[in-house]
Amino acid sequence: MEASLRCPDFLIVGAGVIGCAIARELARRRAGSVVVVDRGVAGGEASSAAAGVLAVASSRAPGGALFRLKRESARLFPDLVESLRDQTGIDVEYRDRGLLELALGDDDLHALGRVVAKRTAQGEAAELLDPGQVRELEPAVTEAATGGAIFAGDAAINNSLFVDALRRSAEGYGARFLCDHPFRAAARDGRRLQSVAAGDLEFEPGELIVAAGVGSRAVGELLRAKMPIRPDRGEMIALRPQRMLQRTTVWRDGYLVPRANGELLIGATSGRGQADKQVTAASLELLLRRAATMIPELGDAPLVRQWAGIRPMCTLRRPILGPVSGYENVSVATGHHRSGILLAPITATMIADSVTDRQSGVELAPFKYKKKP
Ligand SMILES: Cc1cc2nc3c(=O)[nH]c(=O)nc-3n(C[C@H](O)[C@H](O)[C@H](O)COP(=O)(O)OP(=O)(O)OC[C@H]3O[C@@H](n4cnc5c(N)ncnc54)[C@H](O)[C@@H]3O)c2cc1C
C-alpha cells in the first residue's frame, strides 16, 4: 500500500455529510493527505435519509451558541453550492424560497407570533401572515389555517446530491474514499494514537477524525473514549402530488419538502433510542394524516417511497466537535442530531481550523466534549 494511503495526514471515519464536508475542506486547503473510511457507502446512512431543510429562523433554538452556529453555517451555503456545481457539475437543488409555517388555531398563532418577534429582534427575516397571505403563497393550504409565518431566509437542499457533490469535490482535491472499510481497532502509545485497522487495511494517521454519526459511540469504545451519542430513528415518506408546493411548509412537528423530481417529502418521526430502520404502520398513518391536515388534496396523492434513518443524537443536546480528551491526535465531529445537513459546512470549517491549528472565526469551545472527571 502506498504511503499516502497507509500514513495519511488525516484519516476520517465516516463518509456521511459531516465526514465528506471535512474531507473536502481539508483537501481543498491542501492541508495534507486525506483518507476517508466508511463501513458502508458514502452518504448511505442518516445523510441520505434526511429532508434537507436548512432551518435557522424557523427553528426553535433559543439564542445561544448553537443558534449562532446554524446561522453561520446557513450563510456558507450559497457560495458552497455554486463551487460544488462548478467543480462537480452537480446541482444540489438549493432552494432559498423561505419556509412557510402554518397556524391551525389560536394557540399556534400565538406561539408563531412569539417566534416571529424573537427572530425579528435577532435580525432574522420573519413575518406573520394572515390566512389570505398564507394561501397566496401556497394556494393548496387548508381552509382551517388561521394564519402563518414566512421565514424568508430559510432554505432547503437535496441532501443526497449534496453528500455526493461533497464527496466528488473532495476526491477532485485529492481525498481518497474507501467504502466497506469498517473501523475495527486502534492502538495507542500514551496520548498518541499510533495505528488504526479499518476493513483489511492498517493505517498510521497523523490525525484521526471520528465522524461516524450514530456509529461514533462504537468507534469511541474501540478508542476507549466515551462518546455520548444515542440513536434517534426518523421515518419519512414521499408522495407524488398533482400540484407541487412552492416552498417547504411546516406545521408543528410536520414538514413538507418539495423536490425537483416531483416528490414531496413528508417528515419526520422521532424514535429516541431506536436504531432499526423500519417504518411502522402507526408512523405511516401519522405522517399521512399530518400532510393531509396541512394540504387536504394530498390525501389523493400516490405514496411513492418510505424510509427511515438514524440521527446521531448527543445527550448534551448539541454536537460534539474538536479534540478528544486523552489523545493528542484524535478529534470528533458528531451529534448533529436534526441539523447535520445544515451544520455540515461550518463543522468542516471548524474541524479543519482545529486540526491545522488555525485561528478560527468560529468559537469551538461551546461544542467541545469534556468527559466528566
Ligand atoms: C428522517 C431524518 C430527517 C432529517 N432531516 C434533516 C433536515 O431536514 N435538515 C438537517 O440539517 N438535518 C436533518 N437530519 C439530520 C441529519 O441527517 C444528520 O444530522 C446528519 O446526516 C448526520 O451526518 P453524519 O455524517 O454525522 O452521519 P451519517 O450520515 O449517519 O454518516 C455516518 C457514516 O459513518 C459510517 N460509520 C459508522 N460507523 C462506522 C464504523 N465503525 N466504521 C466506518 N464507518 C462507520 C456510516 O456508514 C455512515 O456512512 C435528518 C435525519 C433524519 C434521519
The ligand as a Tripos MOL2 file, in Angstrom:
@<TRIPOS>MOLECULE
LIG
   53    58     1     0     0
SMALL
NO_CHARGES

@<TRIPOS>ATOM
      1 C1        -35.5130   11.3890    8.8150 C.3       1 LIG1
      2 C2        -34.4260   12.4040    9.0200 C.ar      1 LIG1
      3 C3        -34.6480   13.7150    8.6190 C.ar      1 LIG1
      4 C4        -33.6350   14.6800    8.7930 C.ar      1 LIG1
      5 N1        -33.8450   15.9390    8.3110 N.ar      1 LIG1
      6 C5        -32.8510   16.8600    8.4040 C.ar      1 LIG1
      7 C6        -33.0350   18.1450    7.8420 C.ar      1 LIG1
      8 O1        -34.0840   18.4470    7.2500 O.2       1 LIG1
      9 N2        -32.0130   19.0480    7.9700 N.ar      1 LIG1
     10 C7        -30.8400   18.7410    8.6080 C.ar      1 LIG1
     11 O2        -29.9660   19.6090    8.7010 O.2       1 LIG1
     12 N3        -30.6440   17.5130    9.1390 N.ar      1 LIG1
     13 C8        -31.6250   16.5650    9.0590 C.ar      1 LIG1
     14 N4        -31.4450   15.3240    9.5920 N.ar      1 LIG1
     15 C9        -30.2400   15.0610   10.3810 C.3       1 LIG1
     16 C10       -29.0530   14.7150    9.5090 C.3       1 LIG1
     17 O3        -29.4220   13.7560    8.5580 O.3       1 LIG1
     18 C11       -27.9090   14.1920   10.3780 C.3       1 LIG1
     19 O4        -27.6400   15.0630   11.4470 O.3       1 LIG1
     20 C12       -26.6270   14.0550    9.5370 C.3       1 LIG1
     21 O5        -26.8950   13.3170    8.3680 O.3       1 LIG1
     22 C13       -25.5370   13.3950   10.3260 C.3       1 LIG1
     23 O6        -24.4410   13.2240    9.4560 O.3       1 LIG1
     24 P1        -23.2240   12.2990    9.8400 P.3       1 LIG1
     25 O7        -22.2560   12.3820    8.7400 O.co2     1 LIG1
     26 O8        -22.7820   12.6570   11.2210 O.co2     1 LIG1
     27 O9        -23.8660   10.8380    9.9920 O.3       1 LIG1
     28 P2        -24.2230    9.7460    8.8750 P.3       1 LIG1
     29 O10       -24.8200   10.3310    7.6810 O.co2     1 LIG1
     30 O11       -25.0030    8.6940    9.5850 O.co2     1 LIG1
     31 O12       -22.8110    9.2010    8.4350 O.3       1 LIG1
     32 C14       -22.0010    8.4440    9.2900 C.3       1 LIG1
     33 C15       -21.2060    7.4940    8.4450 C.3       1 LIG1
     34 O13       -20.3100    6.7920    9.3120 O.3       1 LIG1
     35 C16       -20.2400    5.4580    8.8940 C.3       1 LIG1
     36 N5        -19.8120    4.6240   10.0120 N.ar      1 LIG1
     37 C17       -20.4670    4.3850   11.1630 C.ar      1 LIG1
     38 N6        -19.7550    3.5420   11.9390 N.ar      1 LIG1
     39 C18       -18.6230    3.2560   11.2570 C.ar      1 LIG1
     40 C19       -17.5030    2.4290   11.5220 C.ar      1 LIG1
     41 N7        -17.3940    1.7120   12.6580 N.pl3     1 LIG1
     42 N8        -16.5100    2.3580   10.6060 N.ar      1 LIG1
     43 C20       -16.6100    3.0720    9.4400 C.ar      1 LIG1
     44 N9        -17.6570    3.8440    9.1330 N.ar      1 LIG1
     45 C21       -18.6490    3.9410   10.0340 C.ar      1 LIG1
     46 C22       -21.6490    5.1240    8.4040 C.3       1 LIG1
     47 O14       -21.6350    4.0310    7.4980 O.3       1 LIG1
     48 C23       -22.0700    6.4310    7.7710 C.3       1 LIG1
     49 O15       -21.8270    6.4490    6.3750 O.3       1 LIG1
     50 C24       -32.4220   14.3250    9.4120 C.ar      1 LIG1
     51 C25       -32.1880   12.9990    9.7880 C.ar      1 LIG1
     52 C26       -33.1830   12.0480    9.5930 C.ar      1 LIG1
     53 C27       -32.9190   10.6130    9.9710 C.3       1 LIG1
@<TRIPOS>BOND
     1     1     2 1
     2     2     3 ar
     3     2    52 ar
     4     3     4 ar
     5     4     5 ar
     6     4    50 ar
     7     5     6 ar
     8     6     7 ar
     9     6    13 1
    10     7     8 2
    11     7     9 ar
    12     9    10 ar
    13    10    11 2
    14    10    12 ar
    15    12    13 ar
    16    13    14 ar
    17    14    15 1
    18    14    50 ar
    19    15    16 1
    20    16    17 1
    21    16    18 1
    22    18    19 1
    23    18    20 1
    24    20    21 1
    25    20    22 1
    26    22    23 1
    27    23    24 1
    28    24    25 2
    29    24    26 1
    30    24    27 1
    31    27    28 1
    32    28    29 2
    33    28    30 1
    34    28    31 1
    35    31    32 1
    36    32    33 1
    37    33    34 1
    38    33    48 1
    39    34    35 1
    40    35    36 1
    41    35    46 1
    42    36    37 ar
    43    36    45 ar
    44    37    38 ar
    45    38    39 ar
    46    39    40 ar
    47    39    45 ar
    48    40    41 1
    49    40    42 ar
    50    42    43 ar
    51    43    44 ar
    52    44    45 ar
    53    46    47 1
    54    46    48 1
    55    48    49 1
    56    50    51 ar
    57    51    52 ar
    58    52    53 1
@<TRIPOS>SUBSTRUCTURE
     1 LIG1         1 GROUP 0 **** ****
